Amino acid sequence: MPIRNNRRQLLRLGAGIAAGGISGMANIASADERDAVSQGNAPPLKITSVKTYLLRHKLERPNGVSVSVPLPTTREALLIRIETDQGLVGWGEKSPISGTRGTIDNHLTPRLIGENPLDYRRLWRKLWGANFGNGLAVGGVEIALNDLRGKALNLPVAELFGGRFRDQVPVYVSALSYVNQPEIEEEYPKVAAEMVALGHRAIKMRLGRYSVAREARVAQRVRDTVGPDVKLMVDGNGGYTQGTALRMADALNELNFDYFEEPLPQVTPNYTGYEELRRKMPLPLAGGEGLDSRAAGRTLINRGCFDIIQPDVSLCGGIGEALFIAELAALAGVRCMPHCWGGDIAIAASAHLLSLLPDPHWGPPTDTPLLELDQTENPWRNGLAKIPLTVRNGFITIPDKPGLGIEIDEDVVRRFAVA
């Protein structure tokens, strides 16, 4: 069972959420934490250091997506470590893109030093105001703050946001990516068969690099390999135009694929042309991994860009921001299936988020949102956490230890850190 520091506080928190809705959730959570501190249930903490680590790994076999030209030869991650005067440490993770490390080191860190990490609501506002709404930078920091405040309050992250709907979340594997050799006609069916043999029942492949005719035949081979009962999805990674996207969508619909993800260039955060494509699509259109805030999420939802929206906790501003986007999507009848492309920290954060998302209807849980698990080469997916989250029978169990529920191996961090 999840660890609970004070059942009375959590019951009051739940009542506040029911009464206050989305905005009430954030404000009540902050008040609850301050009350916990005032009653002596958690120490009055101060943040003493915020450090970033750029990790880099040379891939044994270059791999990538439709628009990866040439295929990447390295993999990188940016980790954020926040420490307090009581020795508690919180960890965050994100992709080191668009100058986010500089924003964290030079603009966000000075606003955190000396602050109490339990003042979540106030710190959230300081972090956003300091960088003109750069959710790409805030995301990794917010994950670390949630890990830290969960440890301080002796609560798993999911309990900080009102409590989970489920103790396990189903997963799908992102496993079929482009490589130099062999060709996709051989590589994709082979890897798909391996995933099914490991017990996976939902698989996503990358398409869009070659002609629609060629890749439609590959999709057919994968469907023939895995059979009719395995869920299949496609990520176009911006490799299509309106016309080619619709032609591929028709082929995928005939093969009973679940959805088509981001076929057009994303041009984040605008996703130009997606609402028009959605109106013509014969199967659900997914997207939104490039969202950088709740404001961007609201805009795309209001425009009707997606059937399934995919905020990424490390890119859109963190767990709380992704949850806010999911609530906005629910109000518009849009499903939320968060994007996840990272190591053990990002996976744990995304798992906690998914435990907080209700099923999209009140019937039997046939459309429960799934957790994305990247299967490409990544030494921080099974190795960064001393005991990583594991898949059993197609599900990951949500950690019930405080914070994110994983312990980071700092020797691994030092081994791969390049700066």
TORSELO-502729 format. One record per residue (C-alpha): x, y, z; residue in one letter. Coordinates in steps of 0.02 Angstrom, whole numbers, padded with zeros to 5 digits, always signed. Example, Ala and Ser with C-alpha at 12.3 -4.5 7.8 and 13.67 -1.06 7.14 Angstrom:
<atoms>
+00615-00225+00390A/+00684-00053+00357S/
</atoms>
This chain:
<atoms>
+00000+00000+00000M/+00060+00179-00029P/+00148+00261+00119I/+00041+00393+00202R/+00115+00519+00323N/-00049+00587+00391N/-00215+00515+00334R/-00315+00662+00400R/-00214+00784+00294Q/-00236+00678+00139L/-00424+00663+00165L/-00433+00851+00179R/-00326+00868+00023L/-00447+00755-00073G/-00595+00858-00015A/-00508+01015-00071G/-00479+00944-00244I/-00661+00892-00260A/-00717+01065-00210A/-00588+01168-00302G/-00555+01076-00463G/-00391+01099-00552I/-00338+01262-00471S/-00395+01200-00302G/-00283+01047-00319M/-00124+01148-00332A/-00168+01271-00193N/-00230+01140-00070I/-00075+01034-00098A/+00038+01179-00053S/-00064+01223+00102A/-00063+01041+00156D/+00125+01035+00148E/+00144+01195+00249R/+00025+01125+00378D/+00129+00966+00387A/+00285+01070+00421V/+00197+01174+00555S/+00142+01016+00646Q/+00317+00947+00648G/+00281+00805+00526N/+00418+00863+00408A/+00579+00962+00438P/+00593+01147+00389P/+00709+01118+00243L/+00822+01232+00144K/+00890+01197-00029I/+01080+01209-00022T/+01132+01155-00197S/+01064+01126-00372V/+01181+01034-00489K/+01160+00980-00670T/+01249+00834-00753Y/+01262+00809-00940L/+01272+00623-00977L/+01333+00555-01144R/+01344+00378-01213H/+01414+00319-01380K/+01288+00203-01462L/+01346+00032-01517E/+01223+00043-01662R/+01162+00213-01723P/+00973+00227-01726N/+00843+00360-01749G/+00679+00421-01820V/+00615+00466-01993S/+00699+00637-01996V/+00863+00583-01913S/+00989+00621-02050V/+01117+00555-02016P/+01066+00432-01881L/+01128+00486-01708P/+01285+00402-01643T/+01268+00461-01462T/+01133+00476-01331R/+01126+00617-01203E/+01028+00660-01047A/+01028+00804-00925L/+01006+00761-00740L/+00963+00884-00603I/+01012+00851-00422R/+00937+00959-00284I/+01003+00940-00106E/+00944+01013+00060T/+01026+01057+00224D/+00951+00898+00298Q/+01040+00788+00171G/+00885+00746+00070L/+00914+00737-00118V/+00790+00748-00263G/+00828+00698-00443W/+00756+00758-00608G/+00791+00714-00789E/+00765+00794-00959K/+00838+00805-01133S/+00980+00933-01146P/+00902+01038-01284I/+00877+01223-01323S/+00996+01291-01192G/+00901+01217-01047T/+01057+01180-00945R/+01110+01362-00951G/+00936+01418-00900T/+00937+01299-00752I/+01114+01342-00695D/+01106+01530-00721N/+00924+01577-00692H/+00829+01443-00597L/+00962+01387-00472T/+00984+01560-00391P/+00796+01565-00360R/+00799+01397-00271L/+00949+01412-00156I/+00892+01443+00022G/+00710+01402-00016E/+00603+01267+00065N/+00561+01135-00067P/+00393+01106+00018L/+00336+01278-00040D/+00291+01197-00205Y/+00160+01321-00266R/+00267+01474-00230R/+00422+01395-00306L/+00323+01346-00461W/+00282+01529-00490R/+00462+01584-00462K/+00529+01456-00585L/+00410+01507-00723W/+00431+01692-00697G/+00620+01682-00703A/+00634+01620-00881N/+00485+01687-00980F/+00393+01522-00969G/+00532+01402-01023N/+00447+01237-00979G/+00590+01142-01059L/+00702+01201-00917A/+00571+01194-00778V/+00521+01012-00815G/+00677+00925-00749G/+00687+01042-00599V/+00504+01015-00554E/+00528+00826-00559I/+00675+00843-00439A/+00573+00955-00323L/+00432+00827-00318N/+00555+00687-00282D/+00626+00793-00142L/+00462+00847-00062R/+00396+00669-00071G/+00547+00611+00027K/+00526+00752+00152A/+00342+00709+00181L/+00371+00520+00173N/+00248+00507+00028L/+00260+00440-00150P/+00245+00576-00282V/+00073+00516-00336A/+00006+00548-00160E/+00067+00728-00169L/-00060+00759-00306F/-00213+00685-00223G/-00183+00497-00236G/-00175+00371-00375R/-00315+00288-00473F/-00214+00130-00500R/-00064+00040-00427D/-00006-00025-00596Q/-00001+00056-00767V/+00001-00037-00934P/+00149-00005-01048V/+00187+00001-01232Y/+00361-00014-01304V/+00439+00106-01429S/+00550-00026-01505A/+00554-00013-01694L/+00676+00124-01749S/+00780+00153-01903Y/+00956+00080-01906V/+01089+00076-02042N/+01075-00112-02064Q/+00974-00218-02086P/+00834-00138-02187E/+00667-00109-02103I/+00587-00253-02199E/+00696-00370-02095E/+00725-00266-01937E/+00547-00218-01892Y/+00461-00389-01897P/+00610-00467-01807K/+00609-00340-01664V/+00419-00346-01653A/+00426-00535-01631A/+00557-00513-01494E/+00446-00390-01402M/+00297-00507-01408V/+00407-00650-01345A/+00452-00540-01196L/+00267-00522-01156G/+00232-00349-01227H/+00058-00324-01299R/+00076-00148-01369A/+00214-00089-01487I/+00253+00075-01574K/+00358+00090-01733M/+00437+00237-01822R/+00389+00270-02002L/+00405+00414-02125G/+00582+00394-02191R/+00538+00303-02352Y/+00391+00297-02472S/+00214+00263-02412V/+00203+00110-02524A/+00361+00033-02453R/+00323+00068-02272E/+00142+00013-02287A/+00209-00157-02338R/+00323-00157-02185V/+00175-00114-02073A/+00082-00260-02149Q/+00228-00377-02110R/+00232-00319-01930V/+00045-00345-01911R/+00061-00520-01986D/+00204-00557-01866T/+00120-00504-01704V/-00058-00555-01746G/-00222-00462-01726P/-00224-00445-01536D/-00065-00342-01510V/-00090-00153-01509K/+00013-00066-01643L/+00048+00120-01659M/+00153+00228-01776V/+00257+00383-01739D/+00289+00484-01897G/+00409+00605-01810N/+00362+00743-01931G/+00412+00648-02087G/+00251+00673-02189Y/+00152+00804-02283T/-00037+00816-02274Q/-00057+00705-02427G/+00067+00569-02381T/+00006+00568-02200A/-00172+00533-02258L/-00115+00396-02376R/-00017+00312-02236M/-00162+00336-02115A/-00277+00243-02235D/-00154+00098-02242A/-00134+00094-02053L/-00321+00099-02026N/-00342-00053-02137E/-00214-00144-02027L/-00307-00095-01866N/-00171+00017-01795F/-00222+00112-01638D/-00161+00286-01684Y/-00043+00388-01793F/+00074+00503-01696E/+00142+00671-01756E/+00156+00637-01943P/+00174+00821-01990L/+00320+00933-01942P/+00282+00985-01763Q/+00340+01167-01776V/+00320+01173-01588T/+00225+01237-01499P/+00106+01278-01641N/+00083+01109-01729Y/+00030+01195-01889T/-00098+01101-01994G/-00140+00968-01865Y/-00322+01018-01841E/-00351+01003-02029E/-00264+00834-02035L/-00367+00771-01889R/-00530+00812-01977R/-00479+00699-02122K/-00393+00558-02027M/-00475+00385-02028P/-00391+00338-01862L/-00347+00436-01703P/-00214+00570-01719L/-00092+00586-01572A/+00035+00721-01532G/+00095+00855-01415G/+00262+00789-01349E/+00335+00960-01390G/+00213+01055-01278L/+00307+01173-01163D/+00168+01230-01046S/-00015+01216-00998R/-00048+01371-01104A/+00018+01283-01259A/-00084+01130-01214G/-00243+01232-01196R/-00216+01313-01365T/-00193+01148-01457L/-00341+01069-01368I/-00453+01217-01411N/-00398+01208-01593R/-00445+01025-01600G/-00273+00964-01654C/-00273+00791-01574F/-00379+00644-01523D/-00239+00596-01402I/-00127+00727-01321I/+00048+00677-01264Q/+00131+00799-01143P/+00304+00748-01083D/+00340+00782-00898V/+00521+00829-00937S/+00475+00949-01076L/+00310+01032-01032C/+00357+01094-00859G/+00348+00942-00747G/+00224+00823-00668I/+00104+00956-00607G/+00101+01043-00776E/+00070+00879-00869A/-00071+00837-00749L/-00148+01008-00780F/-00141+00978-00969I/-00221+00807-00944A/-00365+00885-00847E/-00391+01016-00983L/-00393+00877-01112A/-00522+00779-01014A/-00637+00929-01012L/-00628+00930-01202A/-00653+00743-01223G/-00472+00718-01279V/-00374+00569-01214R/-00205+00596-01130C/-00063+00473-01155M/+00099+00556-01096P/+00257+00547-01199H/+00410+00472-01114C/+00582+00459-01193W/+00712+00446-01057G/+00795+00347-00920G/+00741+00282-00751D/+00700+00453-00678I/+00588+00506-00822A/+00505+00334-00822I/+00468+00342-00636A/+00399+00520-00651A/+00289+00470-00798S/+00227+00315-00707A/+00171+00421-00559H/+00084+00541-00679L/-00007+00398-00766L/-00067+00329-00599S/-00155+00497-00573L/-00250+00496-00739L/-00426+00425-00733P/-00492+00312-00869D/-00579+00418-01002P/-00751+00348-00961H/-00845+00265-00818W/-00860+00093-00896G/-00737-00052-00885P/-00557+00010-00905P/-00533-00032-01089T/-00444+00132-01133D/-00326+00155-00986T/-00180+00269-01037P/-00018+00177-01068L/+00161+00216-01016L/+00286+00232-01159E/+00446+00131-01135L/+00588+00166-01255D/+00681+00006-01299Q/+00826+00083-01396T/+01001+00082-01322E/+01002+00183-01161N/+01117+00145-01013P/+01012+00256-00898W/+00852+00156-00923R/+00912+00000-00833N/+01060+00052-00727G/+01035+00230-00667L/+00915+00171-00532A/+00989+00041-00415K/+00824-00053-00427I/+00738+00002-00589P/+00553-00015-00623L/+00519-00176-00715T/+00380-00237-00828V/+00280-00390-00777R/+00137-00454-00883N/+00132-00290-00978G/+00120-00178-00823F/+00235-00073-00714I/+00195-00059-00529T/+00195+00118-00462I/+00330+00138-00328P/+00262+00159-00153D/+00424+00224-00077K/+00440+00411-00042P/+00469+00529-00187G/+00491+00449-00357L/+00524+00285-00266G/+00693+00248-00345I/+00871+00264-00281E/+00996+00340-00401I/+01167+00259-00422D/+01280+00411-00418E/+01428+00306-00479D/+01332+00284-00643V/+01302+00472-00651V/+01489+00507-00630R/+01536+00372-00757R/+01435+00451-00897F/+01448+00635-00849A/+01547+00735-00975V/+01526+00906-00897A/
</atoms>
